Amino acid sequence: MKKHNFYAGPSILTPYTIQKTADAVINFADTGLSLLEVSHRGKEFQAVIDEAAALTKELLNVPEGYHVLFLGGGASLQFCMVPFNLLKKKAAYINTGTWATNAIKEAKLFGEVEVVASSEDNKFNYIPKDFVIPTDADYFHYTSNNTIYGTETRKDYDSPIPMVCDMSSDIFSREFDVSKYECIYAGAQKNLAPSGVTIVIIKEDALGHVDRPIPTMLDYRTHIKKGSMFNTPPVLPIYSALMTLRYYKEQGGVKEMERRDLEKAAMLYDEIDRNKLFRGTVAEEDRSIMNVCFVMNPEYAELEKDFMEFATSKGMVGIKGHRSVGGFRASLYNALPKESVQALIGCMKEFEAKH
């Protein structure tokens, strides 16, 4: 039976990426050695990291003056590195969920943090509107997609100050203006590669302006100078990231990924809105196209366990909602084929007919 992978992260990868990575694990770049055992200092792997950085810049239209880094530690380490390197006196944050909350907590270790808006009052089921970004803050930070709650900001804010964004779960799913940002970071395990590497796009001119001493490993300038190789990089996820980036370019780039993602999300949301058994959990205008969250309608709440078992029996994997939200969550990352969304919709219709 075919499996349809809706896990939120680590998540589905393209067959192209999986096969190419598997081949390199056996024989990397015709060296006769596994990718897992070659030196990261060798010319073969240097070519990998160079091409991955170049393709990132090409696909995202990164302007001059920015560097692309491949670092360890996940997005959670960036919650610390960003204020360590960029927060001089005050930073502005918007709180839209668990990961934004964690980022705010870390930033408070380095200076004043002004939370300009929060949707915590309604369990993070919407994106706050009409808030004011203070002009005296060093930067404005937001999380573009909230995997747990299923909300997403799909347009660049009109900010009077430079922005920083955690794009861990929607990078390469929409076009955006990199020049508005001082730093963009994303854990790879959603739209790019297996877990273990974080992509960071950092503006060089933003660095070197804080008075505090920065530990060597936490200073972006260290990794810029050493080309992401100050310490041994996570070679396998970086190689997988390169394969995914090649795939995106072959398929038509970010614009084509966005078109497909919008189509998949519209199909599933249409079924959620039509089906008598289900309802969405977030404000319609803020619905994520990456993580679709839904629950049973109250009068059918007792059927939640039955639907989960039914969908699992049909090959649906990873649709259980996050423990803090409950219900169901279908993650529709770039690698997920439309056929998997159609299969889930078929399950929902069949289950509705039975009840």
Secondary structure by P-SEA (a helix, b strand, c coil): cbbbbbccccccccaaaaaaaaaaaaccccccccccccccccaaaaaaaaaaaaaaaaaacccccbbbbbbccccccccccccccccccbbbbbbccaaaaaaaaaaaacccccccccccccccccccccccccccccbbbbbccccccccccccccccccbbbbcccccccccccccccccbbbbccccccccccbbbbbbcccccccccccccccccaaaaaaacccccccaaaaaaaaaaaaaaaaaaccaaaaaaaaaaaaaaaaaaaaaccccccccccccccccbbbbbcccccccaaaaaaaaaaaacccccccccccccbbbbbcccccaaaaaaaaaaaaaaaaac
